[in-house]
């Protein structure tokens, strides 16, 4: 008995379902990683760029072992050279009395870290990722992520303690 041919519409429909499921599962983590690296606006932009690339190349990418890690690299390459200022949270200048959501010195201290240090610190301590999860996404070794995390935390402590250790 011969197998019936799969129509192009059936293939496109299946790819749409697979891609939609992929986005639902991986977009939030991918976005958090980009926001940790590039700040809010550029991070969301990098996520959109990476997912647009994924949709264009889904037939090839869907068979890869670590699609989110690959897309993280795609987003990095499409965002890295842009020189917009790094921003994590919008300032609410209309309410000078309100308490900040986080330590006011945190944003400048995070901006002073390297991209890799900031990514490790924010993903591990801000979002609760494991070192292995960060390593998988960024395409580095767990020990490399740990080194960036430790160095970033030392710099943050130094900056937030007013330059004293």
N, C-alpha and C positions, 0 to 999 in steps of 0.2 A: 504494500500500500504506500503510495507516494504522499509526501507531506505537502499540504497546500501552501502556495506562496503567500507570504505575509505582505499585505499591501503597504504602500508608503504611508497612507493615513494611519494605519494601525501602528506602524513604527513610530511615527511622530506623536501619536497619542500616548503610547507607552513611555516615550522619552519625556514627554511633558509631565506625566504622573511621577516618574522617577526623579526628575529634576525638582518638582514641587516638593516631594518628600525630602529630598536632600536639603533644599533651602530651609524647610521647616525645622529640620534637625540641626543643621550646622550654621545657619546664618547668625543666630545670637552669639555663639562663641567666636565666630570669625569677626563679627563686629566688635565685640569686647576686646579682642586682640588688637585690632586696628586702632580702636579708640585709646587703648593703653599706650600704643606706640606713637600715634600722631595727634591725639586730642580728639575732641568731639566732632567737629566739622570734617576735618581731613580724614578721620577714621571712618566715618560713615560714607564719605566719598570713595575711599579705598575699597570698602565692602561692596559698594555698588559696582565699581569697576571690575572687581574680581568676579562677582556673580554674573555680570554681563558677559565677561569673557567665558565663564563656565557654560552659560547658555549657548553661546555661539559655537563652542567646541565640545558640547556634552557627549556626543557620540564617541569621541576619543577619550574624554576624561572619565566617563562613568566606569570604565574598567580599571582605573588606576587604584593602587593600594591606599594612598593617602591624599585624596582629593582636597580636603581642607588645607593641608600643608602646602600643596602645590598652589592653591588659590591665594594663600597668604603671600607667597613669593610673587605671584602675579600682581596683587594689590600693592606690594612694596615697590615693585619696579615701576608701576604706573603713578605712584604718589611720591616717591622718595625725593625727586628733584624739585618739587614745588616748595616755595619759600614762604608760604603763609605762616603767620604766627601760630604757635602751638597754644591751644586753649582747651581746658578741660571742663569748665563749668561757666555758664554765663554769669556775669556780675549783675546783681540787682542794686543799681545805684539809686533807685527810687526809695529804698527803705534803709536809711543809714543806721537805724537802731537795731535791726534784726540781727540775730546771731548767725554767724556763718555756719553752713552745713558741715564744714570741716575746718581744720586748722588753717588760718589764712596764709601761713607761710608754706603750706604744702604744695600749692600749685607752682610757685617759683622754684621750690626745691625739686619737684618732679621735672620741671622744664630743664633744670641744670644737669639731669642725668643723661647718659647716652640713651639712644633709642632702645638698645638691647637691655640695659639696666632698668629703664622705665617699664618696658614690656614685662620683664620678669617680676618686678615688684608689684605692679598693678594687677597682673593676672593671678599671681600666687596669693598675695595678701589682700587685694581688693576683691577678687572674684572667687578665690578659693580653689584655683586650679592646682593640680599636682605638678611637680617639676617635669614628670614624664609627659604630661599633656602639653605643657609649654614647649618642651623639646620637640615633640612630634609636629606641632603646628609650625614652629619656626625652622624646622629642619636642622636642629643642632643636637648636640649630646646633652644628656641630663646634667653631667658635670659642668658643662659650659653654662647652662641655665643657672645652676647653683652658684657658680662664680659671679655671674652678672647680678644675681639676686643679692648675694652677700655684699658685693661692692656697692651696689645701689643703696642697700640699707645703711651701710656705714656712712655714705655721703648724705643720705636723708637725715640720719640722726645728727650728724655734724651740723647740717644746715638748720635744722629745727631747734637745736639746742643753742643756737646763737654762735656757732663756731667753736664751741668747747667740746671736749670729749671726756 
